[in-house]
Amino acid sequence: MAKKKSFVLRIDPDVYDALEKWAAQEFRSANGQIEWIIAKALRDARRIVEKTIQEETEEESSDQSQ
């Protein structure tokens, strides 16, 4: 699994409540929903290069063999 960076996010309680409801409808955690929203925004803005499933599998294999 890819390593993830942890950080604190301060968010308005009403915004968080709306986010939790949206996440539940999508069967995601609030954290997963935030990650999905950010990833989608980056893709839409063409600011991120999508890794292929093959590249991710190869990375995971090399991480496990070390």
VEXMARNU-192565 format. One line per 4 residues: number of its first residue (from 1); their letters; for each residue y negated, z negated, x negated of C-alpha. Coordinates in steps of 0.001 Angstrom, whole numbers. Layout:
BEGIN
NUM) A) Y/Z/X | ...
END
This chain:
BEGIN
1) MAKK) 0/0/0 | -3505/759/-1187 | -5530/-2095/-2601 | -8421/-3182/-424
5) KSFV) -11763/-4728/-1272 | -12683/-7906/609 | -16250/-8753/1612 | -18136/-10784/4187
9) LRID) -19682/-8953/7124 | -22321/-10582/9294 | -22340/-9028/12736 | -24003/-9807/16048
13) PDVY) -21567/-11686/18331 | -22077/-9214/21199 | -21344/-6288/18891 | -18214/-8047/17631
17) DALE) -17030/-8703/21200 | -17456/-5021/22048 | -15640/-4092/18834 | -12722/-6403/19676
21) KWAA) -12390/-4898/23156 | -12459/-1369/21743 | -9906/-2311/19078 | -7566/-3820/21687
25) QEFR) -7718/-598/23707 | -6720/1338/20576 | -3994/-1208/19649 | -5805/-2147/16429
29) SANG) -7164/-5360/14994 | -10937/-5746/14795 | -10653/-5247/11033 | -8558/-2113/11507
33) QIEW) -11078/-782/13991 | -13951/-1319/11557 | -11990/500/8835 | -11231/3364/11241
37) IIAK) -14900/3662/12313 | -16106/3715/8708 | -13450/6215/7600 | -14300/8511/10532
41) ALRD) -18029/8302/9787 | -17378/9152/6126 | -15164/12112/7075 | -17715/13378/9603
45) ARRI) -20469/13152/6978 | -18190/14854/4435 | -18614/11919/2084 | -14926/11207/1522
49) VEKT) -12023/13248/252 | -8911/12702/2341 | -5799/11927/372 | -2713/13725/1466
53) IQEE) 320/11739/2508 | 2100/13113/-566 | -611/11747/-2912 | -481/8320/-1257
57) TEEE) 3327/8244/-1512 | 3180/9157/-5193 | 587/6415/-5855 | 2701/3809/-4065
61) SSDQ) 5777/4861/-6038 | 3969/4583/-9356 | 2489/1176/-8378 | 5923/-194/-7492
65) SQ) 7525/1038/-10714 | 5002/-803/-12892
END
